[in-house]
Amino acid sequence: MLRLRCLLPCLLALLISGCAQRFEAPGIGDQEDPALSGNGRILASVAERGGRRFVRLVERSSGRELPLRGLRRHTPHRSPSLSWTGRYLAVIRQRGQRREVVVLDRLTGRLRPIPLPGDRVPERLSLAPDGQRLALQVLRQGQLDVELFRLPALEADRPAGAPLP
Amino acid sequence: MRTAALPLLLLLLSGCEALRPQPEMGINPRLASRGDQRSPSLAREGLAWIAPAPSGSGQLQVRWFDLRRGLATPLPGLNRPDAQPISVSSDARGQRIALVRSVDGRTELLLYERNLRSLRPLRLIPPGVPARVSLSADGRSLAVQVSRQGRWQVEVLQLP
C-alpha cells in the first residue's frame, strides 16, 4: 500500500508531463528555437555546429536528420517554422548586414526569399499550417510589431484527407 | 536583349525568385498597439501573440485574434496580472495554447485549454528552465527549449 502511495504521484506526474523525447546528436551544441510541423512528425530547431547556427530538421519517429539543401550558407538562422506536413520551412537568415526571410519548398527544393516592404527587420516568424499566411515579429522604428502577410503564390499544404476549400 | 535575357534565365534556373508577401491591410492595424509585441504563433483560425494589455496598464498579455471574425477575442483564465509571458504557441484551432511565463522569479511551462478555461502546469523531467514553446497544429505534441546546466536543449512532450 505504501509502495502504491509513492508510485501514484510519480505516475500522475508522468501522465501530466507526457513522455519527453530529446533530440541531441554528436557534435551538436546548444539547440534552440524549436518548431513542429502541423502533424508533429518533423521537428525543426536551430543547432550550433562548428560555431555556426543552422536550422536542422529531424524526423521524430526515427530520429533521422532530414537533408536541407540550399540552406547551408547565410547563417545564423533563427526562428524556423513548418507547415502541416513539413513541406514548407520558413526561416530568418543573415545575409551580410541584412536579415532575410526565406521559404523552402521541400517538395520541389525551391528556396524563395520573401522581401519585406519598408525598413522592417524580421525578428521572429510563424508560418500558417497551410503555408498561405506568415506572421512576423519585426523591428521597425525602434518598436517591435507583429504583422500578418499573405503568401498567395504558395500552394496550400493540407493534412491528408482534409476537404478542399 | 541578349544581355537582359541571361540574368533572367539564370534567376529562373536558380529557382530563387522572390515571393511577394501581401500585407493583411484589414488585420494589421487592428493588431497594432502602443508598446512592443512579440512571439507570434499563427494558427488556421487565428493568431496568438504577446502584447501590452489594451487597458493601457503596460502589463503584457497573451492575446488571440480570431481571423474568421476579424477581431480580438478574450482568453478567460489565461492571463494573470503578476505574470510576464515569454513565449506562446497555439494549435490550429486556438483551443490549446502552450505558454512560458515568469511569475515571482520562477519560469513556468503551462498548457491552456480554451473550451475548459483551464490552465495547468506541465512538468519537465529532469527539471529545467523553459524558454520557447512550439505546439503542433494538431495540438498533440509540444516542443520546448529548455535550459539545463547552462546548455540549451530541445525536447518534445507528447500531450494526452
Interface residues (C-beta under 8 A of the other chain):
Chain A: A13 L14 L15 I16 S17 G18 C19 A20 Q21 R22 F23 E24 G29 D30 Q31 E32 D33 P34 A35 L36 S37 G38 N39 G40 L43 S45 R60 W84 V103 T108 G109 R110 L111 R112 P113 I114 P115 L116 P117 R124 L125 S126 L127 A128 P129 D130 R133 L134 A135 L136 Q137 Q143 L144 D145 V146 E147 L148 F149 R150 L151 P152 A153 L154 P159
Chain B: G15 C16 E17 A18 L19 R20 P21 Q22 P23 E24 I27 N28 L31 A32 G35 D36 Q37 R38 S39 P40 S41 L42 A43 R44 L47 W49 A51 A92 R120 P121 L122 R123 L124 I125 A131 R132 V133 S134 L135 S136 A137 D138 R140 S141 L142 A143 V144 Q145 R151 W152 Q153 V154 E155 V156 L157 Q158 L159 P160
